[in-house]
Amino acid sequence: MEELRARIDAALKAAKASGKAVRIDGNSKCSLFAWPDGVLRDDTGREWPLEDALYMLENIENFREQDG
């Protein structure tokens, strides 16, 4: 979980520095982005609180591992 937090923190810093959204991770159903305003949003524009975003990223990794 700490690794996922670190990825989110790094993406938020990169987004703020660049002024552009930074893709953190995703799959064919949903992607998570860090935005320069410090908000996490999916590809539909829905905002994700940190704990929900961590859960989503963890699930993406679990599905990826199951698919081989």
C-alpha positions as CSV (number, residue, x, y, z in Angstrom):
1,M,0.0,0.0,0.0
2,E,2.9,2.4,0.7
3,E,4.2,1.8,-2.8
4,L,0.9,2.9,-4.2
5,R,0.8,6.0,-2.0
6,A,4.3,6.8,-3.3
7,R,3.2,6.4,-6.9
8,I,0.2,8.7,-6.3
9,D,2.4,11.3,-4.5
10,A,5.0,11.3,-7.3
11,A,2.2,11.6,-10.0
12,L,0.7,14.6,-8.1
13,K,4.1,16.3,-7.9
14,A,4.7,15.7,-11.6
15,A,1.3,17.0,-12.5
16,K,1.8,20.1,-10.5
17,A,5.2,20.7,-12.0
18,S,4.1,20.1,-15.6
19,G,0.6,21.7,-15.4
20,K,-0.8,18.6,-17.1
21,A,-2.6,15.5,-15.9
22,V,-0.4,12.5,-15.2
23,R,-1.8,9.0,-15.7
24,I,-1.0,6.8,-12.7
25,D,-2.4,3.5,-13.9
26,G,-5.4,1.9,-15.4
27,N,-6.9,-0.8,-17.6
28,S,-9.5,-1.0,-20.4
29,K,-12.3,-0.1,-18.0
30,C,-10.8,2.8,-15.9
31,S,-7.7,4.9,-15.6
32,L,-6.6,7.1,-12.7
33,F,-5.0,10.5,-13.3
34,A,-3.3,13.0,-11.0
35,W,-4.2,16.6,-11.9
36,P,-2.3,19.8,-11.3
37,D,-4.9,21.0,-8.9
38,G,-4.0,18.1,-6.6
39,V,-7.1,16.1,-7.3
40,L,-7.3,12.4,-8.4
41,R,-9.7,11.8,-11.2
42,D,-10.6,8.9,-13.5
43,D,-11.0,9.1,-17.2
44,T,-14.6,10.2,-16.9
45,G,-13.7,13.2,-14.7
46,R,-15.0,11.6,-11.4
47,E,-12.9,12.7,-8.4
48,W,-11.4,9.9,-6.2
49,P,-10.6,10.4,-2.6
50,L,-7.1,9.0,-1.7
51,E,-8.4,5.9,0.1
52,D,-10.7,4.9,-2.8
53,A,-7.9,5.6,-5.3
54,L,-5.6,3.3,-3.4
55,Y,-8.3,0.6,-3.4
56,M,-8.8,1.0,-7.1
57,L,-5.1,0.8,-7.9
58,E,-4.7,-2.3,-5.7
59,N,-7.5,-4.0,-7.6
60,I,-6.0,-3.1,-11.0
61,E,-2.8,-4.7,-9.9
62,N,-4.6,-7.8,-8.6
63,F,-6.5,-8.3,-11.8
64,R,-3.3,-7.8,-13.8
65,E,-1.6,-10.6,-11.8
66,Q,-4.5,-12.9,-12.3
67,D,-4.4,-12.4,-16.1
68,G,-0.8,-13.5,-16.1
